[in-house]
Amino acid sequence: MLKMVSFLPRTTKTPERFSPPPPPPEPPPPSHPPPLPHPPQHL
């Protein structure tokens, strides 16, 4: 019983301490071409 109680806080702290860093946000898929610089015609 005492072992379990002392082990519980450890298991709850381990994931936080040894948790791997979050994966970097992958770039969005090239669904549309990038905006090309064009002269403002409607301005």
Secondary structure, DSSP 4 states (H G I P E B T S, - for coil): -HHHHHHHHHHHHHHHHSPPPPPPPPPPP--SPPPPP---S--
